[in-house]
């Protein structure tokens, strides 16, 4: 019998060590199970990026529709004071006397006044608190309508033409502009050098 050389013996040994199709399928199945249990880091990174992108889109959309530059000034003011009124934060001072409230609002660069559009006999003054309109410090006076019983907020702040341009002025015979926000009507006007905004429930 012819003796096999070393090279042929090694080749036959390697061939005998090859896997059958059944063994190969089983090995591939085990590998897939491991990958499912421990997904690659790239998958986790993709998920993180997708979640972050979704949050950014929601945030930008909210800012665009509430504070976007394309929104008119009266609408921005209406949205701001309506949201502030709905929260009904506690009054910092409670009094039905406007003079008492005037003494409290020492940090304002104006003195709160009575508007010619609001009849004192029609509403009861409850008190006030500091707030702001478009970043300018303002006074928020809270009233109770004597007829309907609803709570209303009257906002006053210094009228700055650079900030509050093109708003109706009573002294020029213009009527308040009304915007709707959060189920409220908000009347906005300029009177005696002050910007006013009055909230009321939609009838």
C-alpha positions as CSV (number, residue, x, y, z in Angstrom):
1,X,0.0,0.0,0.0
2,X,1.2,3.4,-1.0
3,X,2.0,5.5,2.1
4,X,0.4,9.0,2.2
5,X,2.6,11.9,2.6
6,X,2.1,14.5,5.3
7,X,0.4,17.0,3.1
8,X,-2.3,14.6,2.0
9,X,-2.9,13.5,5.6
10,X,-3.4,17.0,6.8
11,X,-5.8,17.7,3.9
12,X,-8.0,14.7,4.7
13,X,-8.0,15.7,8.4
14,X,-9.2,19.2,7.6
15,X,-12.0,17.9,5.3
16,X,-13.2,15.5,8.0
17,X,-13.5,18.5,10.4
18,X,-16.0,20.5,8.2
19,X,-19.5,21.0,9.6
20,X,-22.6,19.4,8.2
21,X,-25.5,21.7,7.0
22,X,-27.5,20.9,10.1
23,X,-24.6,21.8,12.4
24,X,-24.0,25.0,10.4
25,X,-27.7,26.1,10.7
26,X,-27.6,25.4,14.4
27,X,-24.5,27.5,14.9
28,X,-26.0,30.4,12.9
29,X,-29.1,30.3,15.0
30,X,-27.1,30.6,18.2
31,X,-25.3,33.6,16.8
32,X,-28.6,35.3,16.0
33,X,-29.9,34.8,19.5
34,X,-26.8,36.4,21.0
35,X,-27.2,39.5,18.7
36,X,-30.9,39.8,19.7
37,X,-29.9,39.8,23.4
38,X,-27.0,42.2,23.0
39,X,-27.9,44.5,20.1
40,X,-25.0,46.4,18.5
41,X,-24.2,49.8,20.0
42,X,-25.1,51.5,16.7
43,X,-28.8,50.5,17.2
44,X,-28.9,52.1,20.6
45,X,-27.2,55.2,19.1
46,X,-29.8,55.4,16.3
47,X,-32.6,55.1,18.8
48,X,-31.1,57.9,21.0
49,X,-30.7,60.2,18.0
50,X,-34.3,59.5,16.8
51,X,-35.7,60.3,20.3
52,X,-33.6,63.5,20.6
53,X,-34.7,64.6,17.1
54,X,-38.4,64.1,17.9
55,X,-38.1,66.2,21.1
56,X,-36.4,69.0,19.2
57,X,-39.1,69.0,16.5
58,X,-41.9,69.2,19.1
59,X,-40.1,72.0,21.0
60,X,-39.5,74.1,17.8
61,X,-43.1,73.6,16.6
62,X,-44.4,74.8,20.0
63,X,-42.2,77.8,20.0
64,X,-43.1,78.7,16.4
65,X,-46.9,78.6,16.9
66,X,-46.8,80.4,20.3
67,X,-43.9,82.9,20.0
68,X,-43.0,82.8,16.3
69,X,-42.1,86.0,14.5
70,X,-44.9,85.5,12.0
71,X,-47.5,85.9,14.8
72,X,-49.0,89.3,15.1
73,X,-48.2,91.4,18.2
74,X,-51.8,91.5,19.4
75,X,-52.0,87.7,19.2
76,X,-48.7,87.3,21.2
77,X,-50.0,89.6,23.9
78,X,-53.4,87.9,23.9
79,X,-51.8,84.5,24.3
80,X,-49.5,85.7,27.1
81,X,-52.1,87.4,29.2
82,X,-54.7,84.6,28.7
83,X,-52.2,82.0,29.9
84,X,-51.3,84.1,32.8
85,X,-54.9,84.7,33.8
86,X,-55.8,81.0,33.5
87,X,-53.1,80.1,36.1
88,X,-54.8,82.5,38.6
89,X,-51.6,82.7,40.7
90,X,-52.2,84.0,44.2
91,X,-52.6,87.7,44.6
92,X,-49.7,89.5,46.2
93,X,-51.9,92.1,47.7
94,X,-55.7,92.0,48.3
95,X,-57.7,95.2,48.4
96,X,-60.7,96.8,46.8
97,X,-59.0,100.2,47.0
98,X,-56.9,101.2,44.0
99,X,-54.9,103.7,46.1
100,X,-53.8,100.8,48.4
101,X,-52.6,98.9,45.3
102,X,-50.8,101.9,44.0
103,X,-48.8,102.1,47.2
104,X,-47.8,98.4,46.7
105,X,-46.6,98.7,43.1
106,X,-43.5,100.7,43.9
107,X,-41.3,98.8,41.4
108,X,-43.3,100.1,38.4
109,X,-42.2,103.1,36.4
110,X,-45.8,104.2,36.2
111,X,-48.9,104.5,38.4
112,X,-51.8,102.1,37.8
113,X,-54.9,104.0,36.7
114,X,-58.6,103.4,36.1
115,X,-59.5,102.9,32.5
116,X,-62.4,104.9,31.0
117,X,-63.6,101.5,29.5
118,X,-64.1,100.0,32.9
119,X,-67.0,101.2,35.1
120,X,-66.1,101.0,38.8
121,X,-69.7,100.2,39.6
122,X,-69.7,97.2,37.3
123,X,-66.7,95.4,38.8
124,X,-65.2,94.7,42.3
125,X,-61.5,95.1,42.6
126,X,-60.0,92.1,44.4
127,X,-56.3,92.9,44.4
128,X,-53.2,92.7,42.3
129,X,-49.8,91.2,41.6
130,X,-46.7,91.8,39.5
131,X,-46.4,90.2,36.1
132,X,-45.0,91.1,32.7
133,X,-46.1,91.6,29.1
134,X,-43.7,90.8,26.4
135,X,-40.8,91.1,28.9
136,X,-41.9,94.4,30.3
137,X,-42.9,94.6,34.0
138,X,-46.6,95.1,34.4
139,X,-49.4,95.2,37.0
140,X,-52.1,92.6,37.0
141,X,-55.3,93.8,38.7
142,X,-57.9,91.2,39.4
143,X,-61.7,92.0,39.3
144,X,-64.9,90.2,39.8
145,X,-67.7,91.2,37.4
146,X,-70.7,92.2,39.5
147,X,-73.2,90.9,36.9
148,X,-71.7,87.7,35.7
149,X,-69.6,86.8,38.7
150,X,-66.7,85.9,36.5
151,X,-63.1,86.7,37.4
152,X,-61.2,89.0,35.1
153,X,-57.7,90.3,34.9
154,X,-56.7,93.8,33.8
155,X,-53.1,94.2,32.8
156,X,-51.3,97.6,32.7
157,X,-47.8,98.4,31.6
158,X,-45.9,101.3,30.1
159,X,-46.7,101.9,26.5
160,X,-43.4,101.7,24.5
161,X,-43.9,102.4,20.7
162,X,-40.8,100.4,20.0
163,X,-42.3,97.3,21.6
164,X,-46.1,97.9,21.2
165,X,-46.4,99.5,17.8
166,X,-49.6,99.6,15.8
167,X,-52.0,99.0,18.8
168,X,-55.2,101.0,19.0
169,X,-55.1,104.3,20.9
170,X,-58.3,105.5,22.6
171,X,-57.2,109.1,22.4
172,X,-57.1,108.8,18.6
173,X,-60.7,107.5,18.5
174,X,-59.6,103.9,17.9
175,X,-61.4,100.9,19.5
176,X,-59.7,98.1,21.5
177,X,-58.7,95.1,19.4
178,X,-60.0,91.7,20.6
179,X,-58.1,88.4,20.2
180,X,-59.1,85.0,21.3
181,X,-56.9,82.6,23.3
182,X,-57.5,79.7,25.7
183,X,-61.2,80.2,25.7
184,X,-60.9,83.8,26.6
185,X,-61.5,87.1,24.9
186,X,-58.6,89.6,25.4
187,X,-59.2,93.3,24.7
188,X,-56.0,95.3,24.0
189,X,-55.7,99.0,23.8
190,X,-53.5,102.0,24.6
191,X,-54.8,104.7,27.0
192,X,-53.0,107.7,28.7
193,X,-49.6,106.3,27.9
194,X,-50.3,102.8,29.2
195,X,-50.9,99.5,27.4
196,X,-54.0,97.7,28.7
197,X,-55.2,94.1,28.3
198,X,-58.4,92.9,29.7
199,X,-59.5,89.2,29.8
200,X,-63.0,87.9,29.9
201,X,-64.7,84.6,29.2
202,X,-66.2,84.1,25.7
203,X,-69.9,84.6,25.8
